[in-house]
Amino acid sequence: MSIWVDADSCPRRVREIVIRAAARTGTRAVFVANRRIPTGTMRGYRMRVVADADREILERAGDGDLVVTRDIPLAAQLVRRGITVLNDRGTVYTSENVGERLSWRDFMAELRDRGTYVAEQDRLSDSDIREFANALDRELRRTTGGRCE
Protein backbone atom coordinates (compact mmCIF):
# COMPACT_ATOMS: atom_id res chain seq x y z
CA MET A 1 0.00 0.00 0.00
CA SER A 2 1.11 3.55 -0.76
CA ILE A 3 -0.15 7.00 0.10
CA TRP A 4 0.05 9.14 -3.03
CA VAL A 5 -0.05 12.90 -2.42
CA ASP A 6 -0.87 15.41 -5.15
CA ALA A 7 1.67 17.74 -3.62
CA ASP A 8 1.50 20.80 -5.89
CA SER A 9 -1.09 22.50 -3.66
CA CYS A 10 -0.87 20.34 -0.55
CA PRO A 11 -0.41 22.42 2.62
CA ARG A 12 2.74 21.88 4.67
CA ARG A 13 0.82 20.74 7.77
CA VAL A 14 -0.97 18.08 5.73
CA ARG A 15 2.33 16.88 4.23
CA GLU A 16 3.76 16.55 7.75
CA ILE A 17 0.76 14.52 8.93
CA VAL A 18 1.05 12.19 5.95
CA ILE A 19 4.77 11.62 6.57
CA ARG A 20 4.21 10.86 10.27
CA ALA A 21 1.27 8.53 9.53
CA ALA A 22 3.28 6.69 6.87
CA ALA A 23 6.19 6.21 9.25
CA ARG A 24 3.89 5.05 12.05
CA THR A 25 2.11 2.50 9.85
CA GLY A 26 5.02 1.37 7.69
CA THR A 27 3.28 2.72 4.61
CA ARG A 28 5.11 4.24 1.66
CA ALA A 29 4.36 7.96 1.14
CA VAL A 30 4.94 9.37 -2.34
CA PHE A 31 4.66 13.10 -3.00
CA VAL A 32 4.10 13.91 -6.66
CA ALA A 33 4.49 17.45 -7.99
CA ASN A 34 5.80 19.45 -10.92
CA ARG A 35 8.51 20.92 -8.66
CA ARG A 36 10.35 19.89 -5.52
CA ILE A 37 8.11 20.46 -2.51
CA PRO A 38 9.68 21.36 0.84
CA THR A 39 8.97 18.84 3.59
CA GLY A 40 11.30 20.25 6.22
CA THR A 41 13.57 17.86 8.04
CA MET A 42 11.17 14.94 7.90
CA ARG A 43 12.36 11.72 6.28
CA GLY A 44 10.69 8.50 5.13
CA TYR A 45 8.94 9.60 1.98
CA ARG A 46 9.58 9.68 -1.75
CA MET A 47 9.38 12.75 -3.96
CA ARG A 48 8.53 12.40 -7.63
CA VAL A 49 9.00 15.56 -9.69
CA VAL A 50 7.12 15.12 -12.97
CA ALA A 51 5.61 17.29 -15.68
CA ASP A 52 2.04 16.11 -14.95
CA ALA A 53 1.38 15.05 -11.35
CA ASP A 54 -2.23 14.05 -12.04
CA ARG A 55 -1.22 11.71 -14.85
CA GLU A 56 1.56 10.21 -12.72
CA ILE A 57 -0.85 9.48 -9.88
CA LEU A 58 -3.47 8.07 -12.26
CA GLU A 59 -0.90 5.75 -13.81
CA ARG A 60 0.73 4.58 -10.58
CA ALA A 61 -1.97 4.47 -7.89
CA GLY A 62 -3.55 1.06 -7.59
CA ASP A 63 -5.77 -1.20 -5.53
CA GLY A 64 -5.32 -0.66 -1.82
CA ASP A 65 -3.60 2.72 -2.26
CA LEU A 66 -4.82 5.99 -0.79
CA VAL A 67 -4.57 9.33 -2.61
CA VAL A 68 -4.60 12.80 -1.02
CA THR A 69 -5.65 15.56 -3.42
CA ARG A 70 -7.62 18.79 -3.68
CA ASP A 71 -8.14 18.12 -7.39
CA ILE A 72 -11.76 17.01 -7.76
CA PRO A 73 -11.51 15.86 -11.42
CA LEU A 74 -8.52 13.70 -10.42
CA ALA A 75 -10.46 12.41 -7.40
CA ALA A 76 -13.42 11.49 -9.64
CA GLN A 77 -11.21 9.45 -11.97
CA LEU A 78 -9.57 7.64 -9.06
CA VAL A 79 -12.87 6.90 -7.29
CA ARG A 80 -14.20 5.34 -10.52
CA ARG A 81 -11.23 2.97 -10.32
CA GLY A 82 -12.05 2.06 -6.72
CA ILE A 83 -9.14 3.94 -5.15
CA THR A 84 -9.62 5.66 -1.78
CA VAL A 85 -9.32 9.44 -2.15
CA LEU A 86 -9.15 12.01 0.63
CA ASN A 87 -8.90 15.79 0.42
CA ASP A 88 -6.83 17.96 2.75
CA ARG A 89 -9.86 18.72 4.93
CA GLY A 90 -10.65 15.08 5.65
CA THR A 91 -13.42 14.51 3.11
CA VAL A 92 -13.33 11.01 1.71
CA TYR A 93 -14.52 11.06 -1.88
CA THR A 94 -16.90 8.27 -2.78
CA SER A 95 -18.95 7.30 -5.80
CA GLU A 96 -21.91 8.88 -3.96
CA ASN A 97 -20.37 12.35 -3.39
CA VAL A 98 -17.67 12.95 -5.99
CA GLY A 99 -20.09 13.66 -8.86
CA GLU A 100 -21.83 16.35 -6.85
CA ARG A 101 -18.48 17.87 -5.85
CA LEU A 102 -17.37 17.88 -9.49
CA SER A 103 -20.60 19.59 -10.61
CA TRP A 104 -20.24 22.21 -7.87
CA ARG A 105 -16.60 22.83 -8.81
CA ASP A 106 -17.55 23.29 -12.48
CA PHE A 107 -20.39 25.64 -11.56
CA MET A 108 -18.11 27.80 -9.39
CA ALA A 109 -15.44 27.87 -12.13
CA GLU A 110 -18.07 29.09 -14.58
CA LEU A 111 -19.08 31.89 -12.18
CA ARG A 112 -15.43 32.90 -11.73
CA ASP A 113 -14.89 32.88 -15.51
CA ARG A 114 -17.87 35.23 -15.93
CA GLY A 115 -16.52 37.51 -13.22
CA THR A 116 -19.59 37.09 -11.04
CA TYR A 117 -17.73 35.37 -8.22
CA VAL A 118 -14.38 36.07 -6.64
CA ALA A 119 -13.00 33.24 -4.57
CA GLU A 120 -11.75 34.10 -1.12
CA GLN A 121 -8.43 32.78 0.11
CA ASP A 122 -9.17 29.31 1.44
CA ARG A 123 -7.10 28.65 4.57
CA LEU A 124 -7.02 25.48 6.57
CA SER A 125 -8.14 25.89 10.16
CA ASP A 126 -6.90 23.84 13.09
CA SER A 127 -10.17 21.90 12.99
CA ASP A 128 -9.64 21.18 9.26
CA ILE A 129 -6.21 19.78 10.10
CA ARG A 130 -7.69 17.61 12.88
CA GLU A 131 -10.41 16.36 10.52
CA PHE A 132 -7.76 15.45 7.94
CA ALA A 133 -5.57 13.63 10.48
CA ASN A 134 -8.57 11.70 11.85
CA ALA A 135 -9.80 10.77 8.37
CA LEU A 136 -6.32 9.68 7.29
CA ASP A 137 -5.94 7.47 10.37
CA ARG A 138 -9.41 6.01 9.84
CA GLU A 139 -8.75 5.24 6.16
CA LEU A 140 -5.32 3.78 6.90
CA ARG A 141 -6.88 1.48 9.52
CA ARG A 142 -9.58 0.45 7.07
CA THR A 143 -7.24 -0.19 4.14
CA THR A 144 -4.60 -1.98 6.20
CA GLY A 145 -7.12 -4.16 7.99
CA GLY A 146 -6.57 -2.41 11.33
CA ARG A 147 -2.81 -2.93 11.37
CA CYS A 148 -2.12 0.72 12.29
CA GLU A 149 -0.38 1.34 15.60
Stockholm file with secondary structure:
# STOCKHOLM 1.0

chainA/1-149         MSIWVDADSCPRRVREIVIRAAARTGTRAVFVANRRIPTGTMRGYRMRVVADADREILERAGDGDLVVTRDIPLAAQLVRRGITVLNDRGTVYTSENVGERLSWRDFMAELRDRGTYVAEQDRLSDSDIREFANALDRELRRTTGGRCE
#=GR chainA/1-149 SS CEEEEEGGGCCHHHHHHHHHHHHHHTCEEEEEESSCCCCTTCCSCEEEECSCHHHHHHHHCCTTCEEECSCHHHHHHHHHTTCEEECTTSCEECTTTHHHHHHHHHHHHHHHHHTSCCCCCCCCCHHHHHHHHHHHHHHHHHHTTTCCC
#=GC SS_cons         CEEEEEGGGCCHHHHHHHHHHHHHHTCEEEEEESSCCCCTTCCSCEEEECSCHHHHHHHHCCTTCEEECSCHHHHHHHHHTTCEEECTTSCEECTTTHHHHHHHHHHHHHHHHHTSCCCCCCCCCHHHHHHHHHHHHHHHHHHTTTCCC
//
